[in-house]
Amino acid sequence: METKLAKIAQVAKERPKEQFTSLAHLISLDMLLKCHRELSSNKAPGIDAITKARYEEKSRKTSRDFMKG
């Protein structure tokens, strides 16, 4: 998974005008949760006023809901 994302990042960097039609097939629940864990805890809440800690409490359900669309 990360290899595919790294390749896309490389292409985007080398060819800034490149257009990607869909990246949804590269997103998984595990990847979303991993990215969340890597976020810094001392940042401001998002526009929805949810902090990282609060999101983490509900992360499994929230992430599953997100993946359903």
Distance bins in CASP14 RR format, pairs under 12 A and 6 or more apart:
PFRMAT RR
TARGET T0000
AUTHOR 0000-0000-0000
RMODE 2
METHOD distances of the structure
MODEL  1
1 7 0 0 0 0 0 1 0 0 0 0 0
1 8 0 0 0 0 0 1 0 0 0 0 0
1 23 0 0 0 0 0 1 0 0 0 0 0
1 25 0 0 0 0 0 1 0 0 0 0 0
1 26 1 0 0 1 0 0 0 0 0 0 0
1 27 0 0 0 0 1 0 0 0 0 0 0
1 28 1 0 0 1 0 0 0 0 0 0 0
1 29 0 0 0 0 0 1 0 0 0 0 0
1 30 0 0 0 0 1 0 0 0 0 0 0
1 31 1 0 0 1 0 0 0 0 0 0 0
1 32 0 0 0 0 0 1 0 0 0 0 0
1 34 0 0 0 0 1 0 0 0 0 0 0
1 35 0 0 0 0 0 1 0 0 0 0 0
2 8 0 0 0 0 0 1 0 0 0 0 0
2 9 0 0 0 0 1 0 0 0 0 0 0
2 26 0 0 0 0 1 0 0 0 0 0 0
2 28 0 0 0 0 0 1 0 0 0 0 0
2 30 0 0 0 0 0 1 0 0 0 0 0
2 31 0 0 0 0 1 0 0 0 0 0 0
2 34 0 0 0 0 1 0 0 0 0 0 0
2 35 0 0 0 0 0 1 0 0 0 0 0
2 38 0 0 0 0 0 1 0 0 0 0 0
3 9 0 0 0 0 0 1 0 0 0 0 0
3 10 0 0 0 0 0 1 0 0 0 0 0
3 26 0 0 0 0 0 1 0 0 0 0 0
4 10 0 0 0 0 0 1 0 0 0 0 0
4 11 0 0 0 0 0 1 0 0 0 0 0
4 20 0 0 0 0 0 1 0 0 0 0 0
4 23 0 0 0 0 1 0 0 0 0 0 0
4 25 0 0 0 0 1 0 0 0 0 0 0
4 26 1 0 1 0 0 0 0 0 0 0 0
4 27 0 0 0 0 0 1 0 0 0 0 0
4 28 0 0 0 0 0 1 0 0 0 0 0
4 31 0 0 0 0 0 1 0 0 0 0 0
5 11 0 0 0 0 0 1 0 0 0 0 0
5 12 0 0 0 0 0 1 0 0 0 0 0
5 20 0 0 0 0 0 1 0 0 0 0 0
5 23 0 0 0 0 1 0 0 0 0 0 0
5 25 0 0 0 0 0 1 0 0 0 0 0
5 26 1 0 0 1 0 0 0 0 0 0 0
5 27 0 0 0 0 1 0 0 0 0 0 0
5 28 0 0 0 0 0 1 0 0 0 0 0
5 31 0 0 0 0 1 0 0 0 0 0 0
5 34 0 0 0 0 0 1 0 0 0 0 0
5 35 0 0 0 0 0 1 0 0 0 0 0
6 12 0 0 0 0 0 1 0 0 0 0 0
6 13 0 0 0 0 0 1 0 0 0 0 0
6 26 0 0 0 0 0 1 0 0 0 0 0
7 13 0 0 0 0 0 1 0 0 0 0 0
7 14 0 0 0 0 0 1 0 0 0 0 0
7 18 0 0 0 0 0 1 0 0 0 0 0
7 20 0 0 0 0 0 1 0 0 0 0 0
7 23 0 0 0 0 0 1 0 0 0 0 0
7 26 0 0 0 0 0 1 0 0 0 0 0
8 14 0 0 0 0 0 1 0 0 0 0 0
8 15 0 0 0 0 0 1 0 0 0 0 0
8 18 0 0 0 0 1 0 0 0 0 0 0
8 19 0 0 0 0 0 1 0 0 0 0 0
8 20 1 0 0 1 0 0 0 0 0 0 0
8 21 0 0 0 0 0 1 0 0 0 0 0
8 22 0 0 0 0 0 1 0 0 0 0 0
8 23 1 0 0 1 0 0 0 0 0 0 0
8 25 0 0 0 0 0 1 0 0 0 0 0
8 26 1 0 0 1 0 0 0 0 0 0 0
8 27 0 0 0 0 0 1 0 0 0 0 0
9 15 0 0 0 0 0 1 0 0 0 0 0
9 16 0 0 0 0 0 1 0 0 0 0 0
9 18 0 0 0 0 0 1 0 0 0 0 0
9 20 0 0 0 0 0 1 0 0 0 0 0
9 23 0 0 0 0 0 1 0 0 0 0 0
9 26 0 0 0 0 0 1 0 0 0 0 0
10 18 0 0 0 0 0 1 0 0 0 0 0
11 17 0 0 0 0 0 1 0 0 0 0 0
11 18 1 0 1 0 0 0 0 0 0 0 0
11 19 0 0 0 0 0 1 0 0 0 0 0
11 20 0 0 0 0 1 0 0 0 0 0 0
11 23 0 0 0 0 0 1 0 0 0 0 0
12 18 1 0 0 1 0 0 0 0 0 0 0
12 19 0 0 0 0 0 1 0 0 0 0 0
12 20 1 0 0 1 0 0 0 0 0 0 0
12 23 0 0 0 0 0 1 0 0 0 0 0
20 26 0 0 0 0 1 0 0 0 0 0 0
23 31 0 0 0 0 0 1 0 0 0 0 0
24 31 0 0 0 0 0 1 0 0 0 0 0
24 66 0 0 0 0 0 1 0 0 0 0 0
24 67 0 0 0 0 1 0 0 0 0 0 0
24 69 0 0 0 0 1 0 0 0 0 0 0
25 31 0 0 0 0 0 1 0 0 0 0 0
26 32 0 0 0 0 0 1 0 0 0 0 0
27 33 0 0 0 0 0 1 0 0 0 0 0
27 34 0 0 0 0 0 1 0 0 0 0 0
27 35 0 0 0 0 1 0 0 0 0 0 0
27 63 0 0 0 0 0 1 0 0 0 0 0
27 66 0 0 0 0 1 0 0 0 0 0 0
27 67 1 0 0 1 0 0 0 0 0 0 0
27 69 0 0 0 0 0 1 0 0 0 0 0
28 34 0 0 0 0 1 0 0 0 0 0 0
28 35 0 0 0 0 0 1 0 0 0 0 0
28 63 0 0 0 0 1 0 0 0 0 0 0
28 64 0 0 0 0 0 1 0 0 0 0 0
28 66 0 0 0 0 0 1 0 0 0 0 0
28 67 1 0 0 1 0 0 0 0 0 0 0
29 35 0 0 0 0 0 1 0 0 0 0 0
29 36 0 0 0 0 0 1 0 0 0 0 0
29 59 0 0 0 0 1 0 0 0 0 0 0
29 60 0 0 0 0 1 0 0 0 0 0 0
29 61 0 0 0 0 0 1 0 0 0 0 0
29 62 0 0 0 0 0 1 0 0 0 0 0
29 63 1 0 1 0 0 0 0 0 0 0 0
29 64 1 0 0 1 0 0 0 0 0 0 0
29 65 0 0 0 0 0 1 0 0 0 0 0
29 66 0 0 0 0 1 0 0 0 0 0 0
29 67 1 0 1 0 0 0 0 0 0 0 0
29 68 0 0 0 0 0 1 0 0 0 0 0
30 36 0 0 0 0 0 1 0 0 0 0 0
30 37 0 0 0 0 0 1 0 0 0 0 0
30 59 0 0 0 0 0 1 0 0 0 0 0
30 60 0 0 0 0 0 1 0 0 0 0 0
30 63 0 0 0 0 1 0 0 0 0 0 0
30 64 0 0 0 0 0 1 0 0 0 0 0
30 67 0 0 0 0 0 1 0 0 0 0 0
31 37 0 0 0 0 0 1 0 0 0 0 0
31 38 0 0 0 0 0 1 0 0 0 0 0
31 63 0 0 0 0 1 0 0 0 0 0 0
31 66 0 0 0 0 0 1 0 0 0 0 0
31 67 0 0 0 0 0 1 0 0 0 0 0
32 38 0 0 0 0 0 1 0 0 0 0 0
32 39 0 0 0 0 0 1 0 0 0 0 0
32 55 0 0 0 0 0 1 0 0 0 0 0
32 59 0 0 0 0 1 0 0 0 0 0 0
32 60 0 0 0 0 0 1 0 0 0 0 0
32 62 0 0 0 0 1 0 0 0 0 0 0
32 63 1 0 1 0 0 0 0 0 0 0 0
32 64 0 0 0 0 1 0 0 0 0 0 0
32 65 0 0 0 0 0 1 0 0 0 0 0
32 66 1 0 0 1 0 0 0 0 0 0 0
32 67 1 0 0 1 0 0 0 0 0 0 0
33 39 0 0 0 0 0 1 0 0 0 0 0
33 55 0 0 0 0 0 1 0 0 0 0 0
33 56 0 0 0 0 1 0 0 0 0 0 0
33 58 0 0 0 0 0 1 0 0 0 0 0
33 59 1 0 0 1 0 0 0 0 0 0 0
33 60 1 0 0 1 0 0 0 0 0 0 0
33 61 0 0 0 0 0 1 0 0 0 0 0
33 62 0 0 0 0 0 1 0 0 0 0 0
33 63 1 0 1 0 0 0 0 0 0 0 0
33 64 0 0 0 0 0 1 0 0 0 0 0
33 66 0 0 0 0 0 1 0 0 0 0 0
33 67 0 0 0 0 0 1 0 0 0 0 0
34 59 0 0 0 0 0 1 0 0 0 0 0
34 63 0 0 0 0 0 1 0 0 0 0 0
35 52 0 0 0 0 0 1 0 0 0 0 0
35 55 0 0 0 0 0 1 0 0 0 0 0
35 59 0 0 0 0 0 1 0 0 0 0 0
35 63 0 0 0 0 0 1 0 0 0 0 0
35 66 0 0 0 0 0 1 0 0 0 0 0
36 50 0 0 0 0 0 1 0 0 0 0 0
36 52 1 0 0 1 0 0 0 0 0 0 0
36 53 0 0 0 0 0 1 0 0 0 0 0
36 54 0 0 0 0 0 1 0 0 0 0 0
36 55 1 0 0 1 0 0 0 0 0 0 0
36 56 1 0 0 1 0 0 0 0 0 0 0
36 57 0 0 0 0 0 1 0 0 0 0 0
36 58 0 0 0 0 0 1 0 0 0 0 0
36 59 1 0 0 1 0 0 0 0 0 0 0
36 60 0 0 0 0 0 1 0 0 0 0 0
36 62 0 0 0 0 1 0 0 0 0 0 0
36 63 1 0 0 1 0 0 0 0 0 0 0
36 66 0 0 0 0 0 1 0 0 0 0 0
37 52 0 0 0 0 1 0 0 0 0 0 0
37 55 0 0 0 0 0 1 0 0 0 0 0
37 56 0 0 0 0 1 0 0 0 0 0 0
37 59 0 0 0 0 1 0 0 0 0 0 0
37 63 0 0 0 0 0 1 0 0 0 0 0
38 52 0 0 0 0 0 1 0 0 0 0 0
39 45 0 0 0 0 0 1 0 0 0 0 0
39 46 0 0 0 0 0 1 0 0 0 0 0
39 51 0 0 0 0 0 1 0 0 0 0 0
39 52 1 0 1 0 0 0 0 0 0 0 0
39 53 0 0 0 0 0 1 0 0 0 0 0
39 55 0 0 0 0 1 0 0 0 0 0 0
39 56 0 0 0 0 1 0 0 0 0 0 0
39 59 0 0 0 0 0 1 0 0 0 0 0
40 51 0 0 0 0 0 1 0 0 0 0 0
40 52 1 0 0 1 0 0 0 0 0 0 0
41 51 0 0 0 0 1 0 0 0 0 0 0
41 52 1 0 1 0 0 0 0 0 0 0 0
41 53 1 0 0 1 0 0 0 0 0 0 0
41 54 0 0 0 0 0 1 0 0 0 0 0
41 55 0 0 0 0 0 1 0 0 0 0 0
41 56 0 0 0 0 1 0 0 0 0 0 0
42 51 0 0 0 0 0 1 0 0 0 0 0
42 52 0 0 0 0 1 0 0 0 0 0 0
42 53 0 0 0 0 0 1 0 0 0 0 0
43 50 0 0 0 0 0 1 0 0 0 0 0
43 51 0 0 0 0 1 0 0 0 0 0 0
43 52 1 0 0 1 0 0 0 0 0 0 0
43 53 0 0 0 0 0 1 0 0 0 0 0
43 55 0 0 0 0 0 1 0 0 0 0 0
44 50 0 0 0 0 0 1 0 0 0 0 0
44 51 0 0 0 0 1 0 0 0 0 0 0
44 52 0 0 0 0 1 0 0 0 0 0 0
45 51 1 0 1 0 0 0 0 0 0 0 0
45 52 0 0 0 0 1 0 0 0 0 0 0
45 53 0 0 0 0 1 0 0 0 0 0 0
45 54 0 0 0 0 1 0 0 0 0 0 0
45 55 0 0 0 0 1 0 0 0 0 0 0
46 52 0 0 0 0 1 0 0 0 0 0 0
46 54 0 0 0 0 0 1 0 0 0 0 0
46 55 0 0 0 0 1 0 0 0 0 0 0
48 54 0 0 0 0 1 0 0 0 0 0 0
48 55 0 0 0 0 1 0 0 0 0 0 0
48 58 0 0 0 0 0 1 0 0 0 0 0
48 62 0 0 0 0 0 1 0 0 0 0 0
49 55 0 0 0 0 0 1 0 0 0 0 0
50 56 0 0 0 0 1 0 0 0 0 0 0
50 57 0 0 0 0 1 0 0 0 0 0 0
50 58 0 0 0 0 1 0 0 0 0 0 0
50 59 0 0 0 0 0 1 0 0 0 0 0
50 62 0 0 0 0 1 0 0 0 0 0 0
51 57 0 0 0 0 1 0 0 0 0 0 0
51 58 0 0 0 0 0 1 0 0 0 0 0
52 58 0 0 0 0 0 1 0 0 0 0 0
52 59 0 0 0 0 1 0 0 0 0 0 0
53 59 0 0 0 0 0 1 0 0 0 0 0
54 62 0 0 0 0 0 1 0 0 0 0 0
55 61 0 0 0 0 0 1 0 0 0 0 0
55 62 1 0 0 1 0 0 0 0 0 0 0
55 63 0 0 0 0 1 0 0 0 0 0 0
55 66 0 0 0 0 0 1 0 0 0 0 0
56 62 0 0 0 0 1 0 0 0 0 0 0
56 63 0 0 0 0 0 1 0 0 0 0 0
58 64 0 0 0 0 0 1 0 0 0 0 0
58 65 0 0 0 0 1 0 0 0 0 0 0
58 66 0 0 0 0 0 1 0 0 0 0 0
59 65 0 0 0 0 0 1 0 0 0 0 0
59 66 0 0 0 0 0 1 0 0 0 0 0
60 66 0 0 0 0 0 1 0 0 0 0 0
60 67 0 0 0 0 0 1 0 0 0 0 0
61 67 0 0 0 0 0 1 0 0 0 0 0
61 68 0 0 0 0 0 1 0 0 0 0 0
62 68 0 0 0 0 0 1 0 0 0 0 0
62 69 0 0 0 0 0 1 0 0 0 0 0
63 69 0 0 0 0 0 1 0 0 0 0 0
END
